[in-house]
Amino acid sequence: MFPAPTGTDIVTPGRVVVIAHPGKVGDDGRQRLEAIVTAGGAPAPAWVTTTRDDPGTGQARRAVEDGAGMVLAWGGDGTVLGVIEGMVGTGVPLGILPGGTGNLLARNLGIPLDLAAAVATAYAGINRTIDLLEVDLGHGERRLSAVMCGTGWDAEMMAAPEALKRRLGWGAYAVVGAVEVRQRPMRLLIAVDDEPEVELRGRTVLVANVGMLVAGLDLIPEAAPDDGLLDVMVIDPSTPLDWARTTTGVVRGTDSSRDPSRTHLR
């Protein structure tokens, strides 16, 4: 769901099922959500929680099989992705209630981080279909992603420990990233569509559906979630001047073509 024009009333899309990460929403999460929904004139939604063994995929499949008119994923990006895995291709709308540290998909889609505003977006928002990545992890394992996947500096940064994220919020990513950014660049072979492989060097490589990272940093401003394209970004600043130029460009959200340390493929 995408934000609707202001002043739009809450509508009832049929049976609504909330799939919530219990560690992210708090003990009073259900009561807070029900109060917001019923105050808007809609019935209280059904309530399901994720588990350690099932981060939302099985719960989403059962919700769809049981006739849900809309599913709300409440948690971080991991929870949202788990729910997406169970809903892809079903045609049932997914609403996102951001409850994690990064909330990257919600931020990139313009979904408010405030719970009441996110609920209003889910119930009265504009339905749009977005692209997904299918990621081959090897050994026959495949996963879906709605945001991005990668290796190198960015991947290590996003693997910040949960304890550190609880203490520092999104600043945990910056702490880990500051350590990993000193690693040596990787040798990369990249093939896009039917083009020949190109050899590049980079400290991080991303395949992305959207371009914004934590703290509002728009790493790939050209990326759009519904254009039918994936964006490949290789970043390899070497000198202090390179780092300054790349950092300034990312902070300002400028086109990557102006930065020789960023290689953008689509």
C-alpha positions as CSV (number, residue, x, y, z in Angstrom):
1,M,0.0,0.0,0.0
2,F,1.2,3.5,-0.8
3,P,0.1,6.7,0.9
4,A,-3.3,8.1,-0.2
5,P,-4.3,11.8,-0.4
6,T,-4.9,13.4,2.9
7,G,-8.4,13.3,4.2
8,T,-9.2,9.8,2.8
9,D,-11.4,7.8,5.2
10,I,-10.5,4.3,6.3
11,V,-12.2,1.7,4.2
12,T,-12.8,-2.0,5.0
13,P,-11.1,-4.2,2.4
14,G,-12.6,-7.4,3.8
15,R,-11.0,-9.7,6.4
16,V,-7.7,-8.2,7.5
17,V,-5.0,-10.3,9.1
18,V,-2.0,-8.8,11.0
19,I,1.2,-10.8,11.0
20,A,3.4,-9.3,13.7
21,H,6.9,-9.9,15.1
22,P,6.3,-10.2,18.8
23,G,9.7,-8.9,19.7
24,K,9.2,-5.7,17.6
25,V,5.7,-4.7,18.4
26,G,5.8,-4.9,22.3
27,D,3.4,-6.5,24.7
28,D,0.6,-3.9,24.1
29,G,1.0,-3.9,20.3
30,R,-2.3,-5.6,19.6
31,Q,-4.3,-3.3,21.8
32,R,-2.7,-0.2,20.3
33,L,-3.4,-1.4,16.7
34,E,-7.0,-2.4,17.5
35,A,-7.6,1.0,19.1
36,I,-6.4,2.8,15.9
37,V,-8.3,0.6,13.5
38,T,-11.6,0.6,15.4
39,A,-11.4,4.4,16.0
40,G,-11.3,4.7,12.2
41,G,-14.5,2.7,11.9
42,A,-13.1,-0.7,10.8
43,P,-13.4,-4.0,12.6
44,A,-10.4,-5.2,14.6
45,P,-8.1,-7.3,12.5
46,A,-7.2,-10.9,13.1
47,W,-3.9,-11.3,14.9
48,V,-1.1,-13.8,14.2
49,T,2.5,-13.7,15.3
50,T,5.7,-14.9,13.7
51,T,7.9,-17.5,15.3
52,R,11.6,-18.4,15.3
53,D,10.9,-21.2,12.8
54,D,8.5,-19.3,10.6
55,P,9.2,-15.5,10.1
56,G,5.8,-14.9,8.4
57,T,5.7,-17.0,5.3
58,G,3.5,-19.9,6.5
59,Q,1.3,-17.4,8.4
60,A,0.8,-15.4,5.2
61,R,0.0,-18.4,3.1
62,R,-2.7,-19.6,5.6
63,A,-4.1,-16.1,5.8
64,V,-4.6,-16.0,2.0
65,E,-6.0,-19.5,1.9
66,D,-8.5,-18.5,4.6
67,G,-9.7,-15.6,2.4
68,A,-7.9,-12.6,3.8
69,G,-8.8,-9.4,1.9
70,M,-5.6,-7.7,3.1
71,V,-2.6,-8.8,5.2
72,L,-0.6,-6.4,7.4
73,A,3.0,-7.1,8.1
74,W,4.2,-5.5,11.3
75,G,7.9,-5.7,12.1
76,G,11.2,-5.0,10.4
77,D,12.3,-5.8,6.9
78,G,12.9,-9.4,7.7
79,T,9.3,-9.8,8.8
80,V,8.0,-8.0,5.8
81,L,10.1,-10.2,3.5
82,G,8.9,-13.4,5.3
83,V,5.3,-12.3,4.7
84,I,6.0,-11.4,1.0
85,E,7.4,-14.9,0.5
86,G,4.0,-16.3,1.4
87,M,1.9,-13.8,-0.7
88,V,3.8,-13.3,-3.9
89,G,1.5,-13.7,-6.9
90,T,-1.7,-14.1,-4.9
91,G,-3.2,-10.7,-5.7
92,V,-4.0,-10.0,-2.0
93,P,-2.8,-6.5,-0.9
94,L,0.0,-6.2,1.6
95,G,0.1,-3.3,4.0
96,I,3.3,-2.6,5.9
97,L,3.5,-1.3,9.5
98,P,7.1,-0.4,10.1
99,G,8.5,-1.8,13.4
100,G,12.1,-2.6,12.7
101,T,15.4,-0.7,12.8
102,G,16.0,0.1,9.1
103,N,12.4,-0.3,7.7
104,L,14.0,0.1,4.3
105,L,11.1,-1.1,2.1
106,A,8.7,1.2,4.0
107,R,11.0,4.2,3.6
108,N,11.5,3.6,-0.1
109,L,7.8,3.3,-0.7
110,G,7.0,6.4,1.3
111,I,5.1,4.6,4.0
112,P,5.0,6.5,7.3
113,L,6.9,5.2,10.2
114,D,4.3,6.4,12.6
115,L,1.9,3.5,13.5
116,A,-1.4,5.4,13.1
117,A,-0.3,7.0,9.8
118,A,0.9,3.6,8.5
119,V,-2.5,2.0,9.4
120,A,-4.3,4.8,7.5
121,T,-2.0,4.1,4.5
122,A,-2.8,0.4,4.6
123,Y,-6.5,0.8,4.8
124,A,-6.9,3.8,2.5
125,G,-3.8,3.7,0.4
126,I,-3.2,3.2,-3.3
127,N,-2.5,-0.4,-4.4
128,R,0.6,-0.8,-6.6
129,T,2.5,-3.8,-7.8
130,I,6.2,-3.8,-7.1
131,D,9.1,-5.8,-8.5
132,L,11.0,-8.4,-6.5
133,L,14.4,-10.0,-6.7
134,E,14.9,-13.8,-6.7
135,V,18.2,-14.5,-5.1
136,D,20.1,-17.8,-5.7
137,L,22.0,-18.5,-2.5
138,G,23.5,-21.7,-3.8
139,H,22.9,-25.3,-2.8
140,G,19.4,-25.1,-4.3
141,E,18.3,-22.4,-1.9
142,R,16.4,-19.4,-3.3
143,R,15.0,-16.4,-1.5
144,L,13.0,-13.3,-2.5
145,S,13.9,-9.7,-1.7
146,A,11.9,-6.6,-2.1
147,V,14.8,-4.2,-1.3
148,M,18.3,-5.2,-2.4
149,C,21.0,-7.9,-1.9
150,G,24.7,-7.6,-2.1
151,T,28.1,-8.6,-0.9
152,G,31.0,-6.7,0.6
153,W,30.8,-3.6,2.8
154,D,27.0,-3.1,2.6
155,A,26.3,-6.8,3.3
156,E,28.5,-6.7,6.4
157,M,26.9,-3.5,7.5
158,M,23.4,-4.9,7.3
159,A,24.4,-7.9,9.3
160,A,24.8,-5.7,12.5
161,P,24.0,-7.7,15.6
162,E,20.5,-7.4,17.0
163,A,21.8,-6.4,20.4
164,L,23.7,-3.5,18.9
165,K,20.7,-2.5,16.9
166,R,18.5,-2.5,20.0
167,R,21.1,-0.2,21.7
168,L,22.0,2.2,18.9
169,G,19.1,1.9,16.4
170,W,20.2,2.5,12.8
171,G,23.5,3.8,14.1
172,A,24.5,0.2,14.6
173,Y,24.8,-0.1,10.8
174,A,27.1,2.9,10.8
175,V,29.3,1.3,13.5
176,V,29.7,-2.0,11.6
177,G,30.1,-0.2,8.3
178,A,33.0,2.0,9.6
179,V,34.9,-1.2,10.5
180,E,34.2,-3.1,7.3
181,V,34.8,-0.2,4.9
182,R,38.6,-0.7,5.4
183,Q,38.5,-4.1,3.8
184,R,40.3,-4.7,0.4
185,P,38.2,-4.4,-2.8
186,M,36.8,-7.6,-4.4
187,R,37.3,-8.9,-7.9
188,L,33.9,-9.1,-9.6
189,L,32.5,-10.7,-12.7
190,I,29.1,-9.3,-13.6
191,A,26.8,-10.2,-16.4
192,V,23.6,-8.2,-17.0
193,D,20.8,-9.7,-19.1
194,D,22.4,-11.2,-22.3
195,E,25.5,-8.9,-22.2
196,P,29.0,-10.4,-21.9
197,E,30.6,-10.5,-18.4
198,V,32.5,-7.4,-17.3
199,E,35.3,-7.5,-14.8
200,L,35.2,-4.9,-12.1
201,R,36.7,-4.2,-8.7
202,G,34.6,-3.0,-5.8
203,R,34.2,-2.8,-2.0
204,T,30.5,-3.4,-2.3
205,V,28.2,-4.6,-5.0
206,L,24.4,-4.4,-4.8
207,V,21.5,-5.7,-6.9
208,A,18.7,-3.4,-6.0
209,N,15.0,-2.9,-6.5
210,V,15.1,0.4,-4.5
211,G,18.0,2.7,-3.8
212,M,17.5,4.2,-0.3
213,L,19.5,3.0,2.7
214,V,19.3,3.8,6.4
215,A,19.3,7.5,7.4
216,G,17.8,8.5,4.2
217,L,20.9,7.9,2.1
218,D,19.8,7.4,-1.5
219,L,22.6,5.2,-2.8
220,I,20.9,4.5,-6.2
221,P,18.5,7.5,-6.9
222,E,17.8,6.0,-10.3
223,A,16.1,2.9,-8.8
224,A,12.3,2.6,-8.8
225,P,10.4,-0.3,-7.2
226,D,7.9,-0.8,-10.1
227,D,9.9,-0.2,-13.3
228,G,10.5,-3.8,-14.1
229,L,14.2,-3.3,-13.8
230,L,16.9,-4.2,-11.2
231,D,19.8,-1.9,-10.6
232,V,23.4,-3.1,-10.1
233,M,25.7,-0.8,-8.2
234,V,29.4,-1.4,-7.7
235,I,31.2,1.0,-5.4
236,D,35.0,1.2,-5.2
237,P,36.4,4.5,-3.8
238,S,40.2,4.2,-3.2
239,T,41.7,7.5,-2.4
240,P,40.5,10.1,0.2
241,L,39.2,12.2,-2.7
242,D,37.2,9.3,-4.0
243,W,35.7,8.7,-0.5
244,A,34.8,12.4,-0.2
245,R,33.2,12.6,-3.6
246,T,31.2,9.3,-3.2
247,T,30.1,10.2,0.3
248,T,28.9,13.7,-0.8
249,G,27.2,12.2,-3.8
250,V,25.3,9.6,-1.8
251,V,24.3,12.2,0.9
252,R,23.0,14.6,-1.8
253,G,21.4,11.8,-3.8
254,T,23.1,12.8,-7.0
255,D,23.2,10.7,-10.2
256,S,25.9,8.0,-10.0
257,S,27.1,8.8,-13.5
258,R,28.9,11.8,-12.0
259,D,31.0,9.6,-9.7
260,P,33.8,7.5,-11.2
261,S,33.8,5.3,-8.1
262,R,30.3,4.2,-8.7
263,T,29.4,1.9,-11.6
264,H,25.7,1.6,-12.3
265,L,24.2,-1.2,-14.5
266,R,20.5,-2.0,-15.1
